[in-house]
Every structure is written in C-alpha cells, then in structure tokens.
Amino acid sequence: MSIRSVIMIGAGNAGFHLGLRLYSTGVNVLQVFSRTEEKALRLAGQTASRWTTKLRDIAPNADCYIIAVHDDDIGQVSETLYSNPPLRDKLFVHTSGSTPSSVFKPYFHRYGVFYPLQTLSISRPADFTDIPICVFAPDREDEDDLFQLGQTISRKVSRIDDEQRAVLHVAAVFVNNFANHLFHIGHQILEKEGLPFDLLRPLIRETAMKVQEDDPSKMQTGPAVRGDRATIERHLGYLEKFPEWKELYEMVTKSISV
Ligand SMILES: NC(=O)c1ccc[n+]([C@@H]2O[C@H](COP(=O)([O-])OP(=O)(O)OC[C@H]3O[C@@H](n4cnc5c(N)ncnc54)[C@H](OP(=O)(O)O)[C@@H]3O)[C@@H](O)[C@H]2O)c1
C-alpha cells in the first residue's frame, strides 16, 4: 500500500510547509487540524482540505496521520486520538527530530517518523527538493511507504532510526540553533554600539557557503585558530561589560583551540 492521502495534525511551521508540499506533489490532504481556527484555515485553504480545531473530529479515512505538534505534546495528542476507535489501525507519524517513535507505542501499532531536517517558518518559503527527509517505522512495509512519500517531496530521503535521529538532532542544534544564537549576540553587540547588523550579513552568508564545499574545521579562521593571544585578550577586555557573552567567548575559543 502506498500513501495517497494524509491528515495534518498541527498546522504550525512544520505542519504548514509539509502539508503544502505534499499537496503540491499530488498527495491528498484530506483534513487539517490546528487548535486555532486561523492556522487550520490557512493550511486548509491552500490544500483544498477540510479543517477542524477539535482532535475528536479527526476523520478516519486517511492513509497516514502526520502529527506536527510540539515535541512534548505528541504523547498527549496521541492519547486523545486513540480514544477514537476507527483511528487505532492507522499509520501515525510525528515530525520531531528529538522524540523517539516509541512515544506512539502505548497507543498505536502502526507508527513512525517523518522528520524534515530543516528550519521551517511559515513566514519563509521552503524549498523541499533538498530538504533531507528522515523516515523510520518499526514495520518495514510502513517504512517503505514513508520512504516513498518522502521521495514525492524531496530528493534526499534517508532511513534513520531513533538513535541516529537523536544524534542528528544534537548536531542540528549546534549548527542551527547555537549558530543562530551567536548571530543574535553579534546583533546585540552592534545594536548597543550603534552599528548596523547589515555589516555582518555578508560574513554570515560566506561562513555558511564555505562549509558547503569542505570540512568546517578546514574553514576556521580568526584569533582562536591562529592562537592570536593579544587579540583574544583585547576582545575579552571589551566583553567585561557582557559577562555572560565573555564566558561563552572563552568557552568557544577554548573549544576551537584544542
Ligand atoms: N519548525 C521547524 O523548524 C521544525 C523542523 C522540523 C521538525 N519540526 C517538528 O515539528 C513539530 C512542530 O513544530 P512547529 O515548529 O511546527 O511548531 P508550531 O509552529 O508551534 O506548531 C505547532 C502546531 O501544533 C498545534 N499544537 C501545539 N500544541 C498542541 C497540543 N497540546 N494539542 C494540540 N495541538 C497542539 C499548534 O496549534 P495552534 O498553534 O493552532 O494552537 C500548531 O498547529 C515539532 O515536533 C518539531 O520538533 C519543526
């Protein structure tokens, strides 16, 4: 059996983009759920689907149910869905990098993961062609179906089990969330000193571009990798006024130097 129809449970950043992309590749999005009418309507309107704000109204006729709610709420949402008997034999997947698929185990016997490894925001377009889709299901047939579904929306589909995905997510937090936090600190420093963040944007772009071509360690520049102690001391002197960032600077400098 292949997956021809889905129901999107969650229409926030991930649910919105996944739903839209699946619809645009010919997958039938039968229904959209979000707690708020506005979000449910926004995706339903663009995928010609029905919508609801109530989990108890989720229809039982889809091939696959994609749960794209906050990581911590996947269990509770599954429990609510389980209370609707016609849903119990259906295939449920979540879209979380860090949540094990076993979160479904108390409720469903067909379950898995459909994780798009990208930062997704409703306010920004998403080009799914190159977004890695990590699929997993304990049942081989279900996993094959998820793999096929992934291939309808992306050229980069991988079978990644729970353990591998957890590791992948740790690495993703470093390269995305932490890197972005460092951009934020740069932004704050310039703002406090009355300088425009635009001055740093080309540098950020080039940093991200360089690692597309080679190992990041070969691309490292700056005082830490050069062992330029006098410059580091000057920076630390400036950062006296931002003790938290000074500590972070020292930690990252040490990590680069070893
Ligand atoms: N955004 C990303 O970059 C990204 C990338 C890959 C994977 N993911 C994964 O995708 C999942 C969703 O993340 P997101 O960024 O899309 O979150 P989000 O933008 O906050 O959207 C969450 C959605 O779930 C609904 N929801 C939240 N808590 C709920 C609950 N307790 N019961 C029922 N519905 C609930 C929200 O409804 P309302 O807002 O209408 O109340 C909304 O539709 C997470 O597992 C995340 O790890 C996210």
The ligand as an ORCA input file, in Angstrom:
! r2SCAN-3c Opt
* xyz 0 1
  N       9.721     24.410     12.744
  C      10.765     23.681     12.432
  O      11.797     24.192     12.013
  C      10.702     22.164     12.515
  C      11.522     21.409     11.662
  C      11.466     20.026     11.728
  C      10.620     19.416     12.639
  N       9.848     20.177     13.460
  C       8.965     19.480     14.407
  O       7.613     19.708     14.035
  C       6.781     19.739     15.203
  C       6.005     21.027     15.243
  O       6.901     22.112     15.344
  P       6.499     23.552     14.777
  O       7.739     24.342     14.728
  O       5.684     23.402     13.539
  O       5.559     24.093     15.968
  P       4.463     25.248     15.875
  O       4.762     26.168     14.755
  O       4.377     25.835     17.233
  O       3.094     24.482     15.536
  C       2.546     23.534     16.428
  C       1.202     23.071     15.949
  O       0.703     22.122     16.880
  C      -0.514     22.617     17.500
  N      -0.392     22.249     18.914
  C       0.575     22.619     19.783
  N       0.367     22.046     20.982
  C      -0.747     21.290     20.872
  C      -1.491     20.471     21.776
  N      -1.114     20.313     23.035
  N      -2.596     19.869     21.306
  C      -2.962     20.019     20.036
  N      -2.314     20.785     19.149
  C      -1.219     21.415     19.552
  C      -0.497     24.114     17.249
  O      -1.798     24.633     17.281
  P      -2.093     26.216     17.460
  O      -0.824     26.939     17.212
  O      -3.164     26.483     16.466
  O      -2.527     26.410     18.892
  C       0.135     24.150     15.866
  O      -0.795     23.784     14.886
  C       7.728     19.552     16.403
  O       7.756     18.195     16.742
  C       9.083     19.968     15.850
  O      10.157     19.338     16.518
  C       9.855     21.532     13.412
*
